Amino acid sequence: MVSAFSLPTEYWSSIQIAPHDIENLHNFLFERETPLTARDLLFEFVDARIRAERAAAESKQKSGGRSFLPKEKYQTDEELIFPALAWSRGRVTAVRAGVNPSVSDFDVLTVAMDDGSERMFAANLQDHTLNEAPIALPEDDNMNPASVLDEYGGKIEKKLEAALNSDEGLVKIAGRWFPRALLIDVNQGQLNLAEAVLDMSAGEPMLTEALMKDIELPANVNPKLVEFSLNYALEQDERFDEVGPAGQILWCLRRLEPDFVREVPPPLRYVEIEHDRSVLSPEMINLEAQLDDELTPEQSLDSQKAVSPVTISLIYPHLRAGTLPMSARARKLFPTAYESSRVRFTLVDGKTGQTIPAWVILNGGYVYGLREWYKSHQLIPGSLVQLYPGENPGEVVVEVKSQRSSKDWVRTVMVGKDGGFVFAMLKQPITAEFNDRMVIHVPDFKSLDPVWEKKRPFEELVLLVMRELMKSNPQGHVHAQELYAAVNLVRRVPPAPIFALLETNPIFKHVGDLHFRLNEEQE
């Protein structure tokens, strides 16, 4: 039996991508003439490494001396390799005649092994199993590409992606790599034609294959190569924007994208407020997760747990901007992209089936395109919106639990001409279910603009909102969730700064179950 080739236990966990690895992948891509993702290239990388390590081990073994076979005769000082002992090496230090009545003449070798031990072997022995062709033992999992990828694939992929990024001979489009030298030239006239085609689509993104039909490109070349070359040329031109979800490439003209796709809508713009998250109580952390605020750090939420459907309680900034928060829970429902920070997709009204063109703004943490839909359903701050996956890939269903229009007593904000505001319980028309603690009717959105423009200091603003909320509660208590919703009527603030202020400023006194009142002695 011959020991199988093996690699050190830490080989794959500590592997580094070498220049010869990238050169091998260059050749692989040249032969395939097909753009591939780093994940697609992983198997070739691992398999090539194993082949190279095995070849190096075999070469080393063959160059190290004569392989030991019991039937051969050996002399003193000969260097031998022992395949049955994991290819160990040794030097013959003595040869003597062996004595065994049941065996014909044979020799006994004394061998000084490389590990410092001394061993004896029978030689000049014609009848022995080791004289037959060696049988290799099964190899370890670290020599099997599939097993290696199962255990180390994620870590190796990140290292491979970094190495590919640093190689100027490769280009990447929508997560796929290809040698720059194989790209087909796409001239300015062809790009101008692509712009005209997209102009005619009136802002509707188009697949690369659809663009290729109207652009004269080489017909006698691998279509995948032609498509990749066009994608690369479009990406290099600032007129075009790739907005497809992962696995699909869609192109549109930047100048035809909605303003608030390219920049964050004013109601969602947050000016960082310094605060200490460590002071938040477990109850506050739990409430923070339920509020689905896109500005809440994702690591503070249970982002590993898949939640579907997701019900969002709308706050004023999102209602005003026509957006949805892409919180850790909601993020799992929306499409992502390999590189683009903007993704075009389709929302579907769960009741009517109406399709709504929408955008995921990954770096902004919001979904844009719902302003008219909100108006059609007459939603107010605190209205509940449910999200769940659609029937078709890339679709998300958005639905409100509507009810027959009726009047209900709800907290209403009244704004004076001087920018002052008060809350009052008034009867208002209600068309959809709402969150009792977050509902606030705003008779006129524009009336709140002067309050936003005042830009009061954060603590002063929270205290002002707290005082006004207390007036509409006979007990003089305000829940942290109510305060969060009300503060966001007049300034964009995530939950944590508000909760941290409630915990650290002695003017706020906790009276149980996340209800607070003002401590008169501290005023």
C-alpha positions in Angstrom: 0.0 0.0 0.0 1.3 3.5 -0.8 0.4 6.6 1.3 -1.7 9.1 -0.7 -0.5 12.6 -1.4 -1.7 15.0 1.2 -1.4 18.7 2.0 -0.9 20.3 5.4 -4.0 20.8 7.5 -3.8 24.6 7.3 -3.0 24.7 3.6 -6.3 25.9 2.4 -7.2 28.1 5.4 -4.0 30.1 5.0 -3.6 30.0 1.2 -2.4 33.0 -0.8 -3.2 33.7 -4.4 0.1 33.7 -6.4 0.8 35.3 -9.8 1.0 31.9 -11.4 -2.5 31.2 -10.2 -3.8 34.3 -12.0 -1.9 33.4 -15.1 -3.5 30.0 -15.1 -6.9 31.6 -14.8 -6.0 33.9 -17.7 -5.3 30.9 -19.8 -8.5 29.2 -18.6 -10.6 32.2 -19.6 -8.8 32.5 -23.0 -9.7 28.8 -23.8 -13.3 29.1 -22.6 -14.0 32.5 -24.3 -16.8 33.0 -21.7 -16.9 35.6 -18.9 -17.0 33.9 -15.5 -17.6 34.9 -11.9 -15.0 34.4 -9.2 -17.2 31.6 -7.9 -17.1 29.9 -11.3 -13.3 30.2 -11.3 -12.9 28.8 -7.9 -13.0 25.1 -8.9 -10.4 25.7 -11.6 -8.1 27.5 -9.2 -8.4 24.8 -6.5 -8.1 21.9 -9.0 -5.1 23.5 -10.6 -3.4 24.0 -7.2 -4.0 20.3 -6.3 -2.6 19.2 -9.6 0.5 21.4 -9.2 1.1 20.2 -5.6 0.7 16.6 -6.6 3.1 17.0 -9.6 5.7 18.8 -7.4 5.5 16.0 -4.8 5.9 13.3 -7.4 8.8 15.1 -9.0 10.5 15.4 -5.6 9.9 11.8 -4.8 11.3 10.5 -8.1 14.4 12.7 -7.8 15.2 11.6 -4.3 16.6 8.2 -5.0 15.8 4.6 -5.9 12.3 3.2 -4.9 12.6 0.2 -2.6 11.3 -3.1 -3.9 12.0 -6.3 -1.9 13.1 -8.3 -5.0 16.0 -5.9 -5.8 19.6 -6.2 -4.6 21.1 -3.1 -2.9 24.5 -1.9 -1.9 25.8 0.1 1.1 25.4 3.9 0.9 22.5 3.6 -1.6 19.8 6.3 -1.1 16.3 4.6 -1.1 12.7 5.9 -1.1 10.0 3.8 0.6 6.6 4.3 -1.1 4.8 2.2 1.5 6.1 4.5 4.3 4.7 7.8 3.0 7.7 8.1 0.7 10.2 8.3 3.5 13.9 8.3 2.6 16.9 6.5 4.0 20.5 5.4 3.3 21.6 1.7 3.4 24.3 1.4 6.1 24.8 -2.4 6.1 23.9 -5.5 4.1 24.0 -9.0 5.5 22.6 -12.4 4.6 19.3 -13.3 6.1 18.6 -16.5 7.9 15.1 -18.1 7.7 14.7 -21.9 7.0 11.3 -21.3 5.4 12.6 -18.7 3.0 15.3 -19.1 0.3 18.4 -16.9 0.3 17.7 -13.2 1.0 19.5 -10.1 2.3 18.8 -7.9 5.3 19.3 -4.2 4.9 20.0 -1.8 7.7 18.8 1.6 6.7 19.3 5.0 8.5 16.1 6.9 7.9 15.9 10.6 7.4 13.9 11.0 10.6 16.9 9.7 12.6 15.6 6.2 13.2 17.2 2.9 12.0 15.2 0.2 10.4 15.7 -3.2 8.7 14.3 -4.4 5.4 14.3 -7.7 3.6 15.8 -7.5 0.0 16.7 -9.9 -2.8 13.4 -11.5 -1.9 11.5 -12.6 -5.0 8.2 -13.5 -3.4 6.7 -10.5 -1.6 3.5 -8.5 -2.0 5.4 -5.2 -2.2 7.0 -6.4 -5.4 3.7 -5.8 -7.1 2.5 -2.4 -8.5 1.8 -0.1 -5.5 -1.8 0.5 -4.6 -2.5 4.1 -3.5 -4.7 4.8 -0.5 -7.7 7.1 -0.9 -6.6 10.8 -0.7 -7.5 13.2 2.0 -10.4 15.6 1.6 -7.9 18.4 1.3 -6.9 16.9 -2.1 -10.5 16.8 -3.3 -11.7 20.1 -5.0 -15.4 19.6 -4.1 -14.5 18.9 -0.4 -12.1 21.9 -0.3 -14.8 24.2 -1.7 -17.4 22.9 0.8 -15.2 23.8 3.7 -13.1 26.8 2.5 -14.9 28.1 -0.6 -16.1 31.4 1.0 -12.7 32.4 2.3 -10.8 31.4 -0.8 -13.4 33.3 -3.0 -12.8 36.5 -1.2 -9.0 36.2 -1.6 -9.4 35.2 -5.3 -11.7 38.2 -5.9 -9.1 40.6 -4.4 -6.4 39.1 -6.6 -8.5 39.4 -9.7 -9.3 43.0 -8.9 -5.6 43.8 -8.7 -4.8 42.3 -12.2 -5.0 44.9 -14.9 -5.2 42.2 -17.6 -8.8 41.3 -16.5 -12.0 43.3 -16.6 -15.1 42.8 -14.6 -18.7 43.4 -15.5 -21.7 42.5 -13.3 -19.5 40.1 -11.3 -18.0 38.3 -14.3 -14.3 38.4 -15.3 -12.7 38.3 -18.8 -9.3 39.0 -20.3 -9.0 42.6 -21.5 -7.1 41.4 -24.6 -10.1 39.5 -25.9 -12.5 42.4 -25.8 -14.1 43.5 -29.1 -13.8 47.2 -29.9 -17.1 49.1 -29.6 -16.8 52.5 -31.2 -18.3 55.9 -30.4 -20.9 55.6 -33.1 -22.2 52.3 -31.7 -22.4 53.9 -28.2 -24.3 56.8 -29.6 -26.7 54.4 -31.2 -27.2 52.7 -27.8 -28.0 56.0 -26.2 -30.6 56.7 -28.9 -32.2 53.3 -28.3 -32.4 53.9 -24.6 -33.7 57.4 -25.1 -36.6 55.9 -27.0 -37.4 53.6 -24.1 -38.2 56.7 -22.0 -36.1 55.7 -19.0 -37.1 52.0 -19.0 -34.0 49.9 -18.6 -33.1 47.4 -21.3 -31.2 44.1 -21.4 -27.9 44.0 -23.3 -29.3 41.5 -25.7 -32.1 43.9 -26.7 -29.6 46.7 -27.3 -27.4 44.4 -29.4 -30.3 44.0 -31.9 -30.2 47.6 -32.8 -26.4 48.0 -32.9 -24.2 46.6 -35.7 -21.7 44.4 -33.9 -19.5 41.5 -35.3 -21.7 38.6 -36.2 -19.0 35.9 -36.6 -17.7 36.1 -33.0 -18.8 34.2 -29.9 -22.1 36.0 -28.9 -21.1 36.0 -25.2 -17.8 37.7 -26.1 -19.7 40.4 -28.1 -22.2 40.9 -25.2 -19.4 41.2 -22.6 -17.5 43.7 -24.8 -20.6 45.9 -25.2 -21.3 45.8 -21.5 -17.7 46.9 -20.8 -17.9 49.7 -23.3 -21.2 50.9 -21.8 -19.8 50.8 -18.3 -16.9 53.0 -19.3 -19.2 55.6 -20.7 -20.7 58.0 -18.0 -23.9 58.3 -20.0 -25.0 54.7 -19.1 -25.8 53.1 -15.8 -26.1 49.4 -15.1 -29.1 48.9 -12.8 -29.9 45.2 -13.0 -30.2 42.8 -10.0 -27.5 40.2 -9.4 -27.6 37.8 -12.3 -29.2 40.2 -14.8 -27.6 43.2 -16.6 -29.9 46.2 -17.4 -28.9 49.5 -18.9 -30.5 52.9 -18.6 -29.4 56.5 -19.2 -28.3 58.3 -16.1 -30.0 61.5 -17.2 -33.4 59.7 -17.3 -33.2 58.3 -13.8 -35.4 60.0 -11.2 -33.6 62.6 -9.1 -34.0 60.8 -5.8 -32.5 57.6 -7.3 -29.2 59.5 -7.8 -29.4 61.4 -4.5 -31.1 60.9 -1.1 -34.5 62.7 -0.8 -34.3 65.6 1.6 -36.8 64.0 4.2 -34.4 61.0 4.5 -31.2 62.9 5.0 -29.7 62.3 8.4 -27.1 64.4 10.0 -25.1 62.2 12.3 -25.9 62.6 16.0 -23.3 61.4 18.4 -24.6 58.8 20.9 -23.6 55.8 22.9 -25.4 52.6 21.8 -24.1 50.7 24.9 -26.5 52.6 27.1 -29.6 51.1 25.3 -31.6 48.7 27.4 -32.5 45.2 26.0 -36.1 46.5 25.7 -34.9 49.4 23.6 -32.8 47.1 21.4 -35.8 44.9 20.8 -38.0 47.9 20.0 -35.3 49.3 17.6 -35.4 46.0 15.6 -39.2 46.2 15.3 -39.1 49.8 14.0 -37.4 48.7 10.7 -35.4 52.0 10.4 -32.9 51.8 7.6 -30.4 53.9 9.6 -30.2 51.3 12.4 -26.8 49.4 12.1 -27.6 46.0 10.7 -25.4 44.1 13.1 -27.7 45.2 16.0 -30.6 43.3 14.4 -31.3 39.6 14.0 -30.4 39.9 10.3 -29.6 36.1 10.0 -33.2 35.2 10.5 -35.3 35.2 7.3 -38.6 37.1 7.9 -41.3 37.1 5.3 -43.7 38.8 5.1 -42.5 42.0 6.7 -44.9 44.7 8.0 -43.6 48.2 8.0 -45.0 51.1 10.1 -44.5 54.1 7.9 -42.8 57.2 9.4 -43.4 60.6 7.9 -40.0 61.0 6.1 -40.7 57.9 4.0 -44.3 58.8 3.3 -43.2 62.3 2.2 -40.4 60.9 0.0 -42.4 58.1 -1.5 -39.9 55.5 -0.2 -39.7 52.4 2.0 -37.0 51.6 4.5 -34.7 48.8 3.5 -34.1 47.5 7.0 -32.3 44.3 7.9 -35.6 42.4 7.8 -36.9 44.0 4.6 -33.5 43.8 2.8 -33.9 40.1 2.3 -37.0 40.7 0.1 -35.4 43.1 -2.3 -32.9 42.4 -5.1 -29.2 43.1 -4.7 -26.5 43.7 -7.3 -22.9 42.6 -7.9 -21.6 46.2 -8.2 -24.3 48.8 -8.9 -25.7 50.8 -5.9 -29.0 51.3 -7.8 -31.2 48.4 -8.8 -34.4 48.7 -10.9 -37.1 46.2 -10.1 -40.9 45.8 -9.9 -43.3 46.3 -7.0 -46.8 44.7 -7.4 -49.9 46.0 -5.6 -51.2 42.9 -3.7 -54.8 43.9 -4.1 -55.0 45.3 -7.7 -52.0 43.5 -9.3 -50.8 46.9 -10.6 -47.1 47.0 -11.3 -45.1 49.8 -9.9 -41.6 50.6 -11.3 -39.3 51.0 -8.3 -35.7 51.3 -7.4 -33.6 49.8 -4.6 -30.9 52.3 -3.5 -28.5 49.9 -1.8 -26.1 52.6 -0.5 -29.0 54.7 0.8 -30.9 51.9 2.4 -34.3 52.8 0.8 -36.7 51.8 -1.9 -37.9 54.6 -4.2 -41.0 54.9 -6.3 -44.1 54.7 -4.0 -45.2 58.4 -3.8 -48.3 58.1 -6.1 -49.2 54.7 -4.6 -49.2 56.2 -1.1 -51.4 59.0 -2.3 -53.8 56.6 -4.0 -54.3 54.7 -0.8 -54.5 57.9 1.3 -51.8 56.6 3.8 -50.7 58.6 6.8 -47.7 58.4 9.1 -48.2 55.1 11.1 -50.0 53.3 8.3 -49.1 49.6 8.0 -47.6 48.4 4.8 -46.9 44.6 4.2 -44.2 43.3 2.0 -43.7 39.7 0.7 -42.1 38.0 -2.4 -44.0 38.1 -5.7 -44.7 35.2 -8.0 -42.0 36.2 -10.5 -38.3 36.5 -9.8 -37.3 40.1 -8.9 -40.9 41.1 -7.9 -42.0 42.2 -4.4 -45.6 42.6 -3.4 -46.6 45.7 -1.5 -50.0 45.8 0.2 -52.0 47.8 2.7 -54.7 46.4 4.9 -57.3 48.8 3.8 -60.6 49.4 5.5 -63.8 51.3 4.5 -63.1 55.0 4.9 -64.2 56.2 8.3 -63.3 58.8 10.8 -61.3 57.9 13.9 -59.8 59.8 16.7 -56.1 60.0 16.1 -53.2 62.3 17.1 -53.0 65.2 14.7 -50.2 67.7 14.2 -51.1 71.3 13.8 -48.4 73.8 12.6 -48.5 77.5 13.1 -47.1 80.1 10.7 -44.2 80.7 13.0 -43.0 77.1 12.8 -44.5 76.1 16.1 -46.5 72.9 16.4 -48.9 71.1 18.7 -50.6 67.8 18.9 -54.3 67.3 19.3 -56.7 64.3 19.2 -59.0 64.9 16.3 -61.3 62.8 14.1 -59.7 62.1 10.8 -60.6 60.0 7.7 -58.8 56.7 8.0 -58.5 54.2 5.0 -55.9 51.7 6.2 -54.8 49.9 9.4 -52.2 51.7 11.5 -49.8 51.4 14.4 -51.5 52.9 17.4 -48.3 54.3 18.9 -47.0 55.7 15.6 -50.0 57.1 13.9 -50.0 60.9 13.4 -52.3 62.6 10.9 -50.6 65.4 9.0 -53.3 67.6 7.3 -50.7 69.2 5.0 -47.2 67.9 4.4 -45.9 71.2 3.2 -47.0 72.8 6.5 -44.2 70.9 8.3 -41.4 72.4 6.0 -40.9 75.5 8.2 -40.4 73.3 11.2 -37.6 71.3 9.4 -36.0 74.5 8.2 -35.7 75.8 11.8 -33.0 73.1 12.4 -33.4 73.2 16.2 -30.6 71.5 18.2 -31.4 67.8 18.7 -31.9 67.7 22.5 -34.0 70.9 22.4 -36.1 69.4 19.7 -36.7 66.1 21.5 -37.7 68.0 24.7 -40.1 70.2 22.7 -41.7 67.1 21.1 -41.9 65.3 24.4 -43.7 68.3 26.1 -46.3 68.5 23.2 -47.0 64.8 23.3 -47.5 64.8 27.1 -50.3 67.3 26.6 -52.4 64.7 24.7 -51.9 62.0 27.4 -53.9 62.4 30.6 -51.1 60.5 32.6 -48.4 62.7 31.1 -46.4 59.7 29.9 -44.9 59.2 26.5 -43.8 55.8 25.0 -40.4 55.7 23.3 -42.0 54.5 20.1 -44.4 57.5 20.1 -41.5 59.9 20.6 -39.5 58.3 17.8 -42.5 58.7 15.3 -43.2 62.3 16.4 -39.6 63.4 16.3 -39.4 62.2 12.7 -42.2 64.6 11.8 -39.7 67.4 12.2 -36.3 65.9 11.7 -34.9 62.6 10.4 -33.5 60.7 13.3 -33.1 56.9 13.8 -34.2 55.3 17.1 -30.8 54.9 18.8 -30.0 58.6 19.4 -33.5 59.2 20.8 -33.4 56.2 23.1 -29.8 57.0 24.2 -31.0 60.5 25.2 -33.9 59.1 27.2 -31.4 56.8 29.1 -28.7 59.4 29.8 -30.4 62.8 30.3 -31.9 63.0 33.8 -34.7 65.2 32.7 -36.4 62.1 31.2 -37.6 59.6 33.8 -38.5 56.0 33.0 -41.8 55.0 34.5 -41.9 51.4 33.1 -42.5 49.5 29.9 -40.5 52.1 27.9 -42.8 54.9 29.0 -41.2 58.2 30.0 -42.2 61.4 31.6 -40.3 64.7 32.3 -38.6 65.0 35.7 -39.8 68.4 36.8 -37.0 68.7 39.4 -34.4 68.6 36.6 -36.1 71.2 34.4 
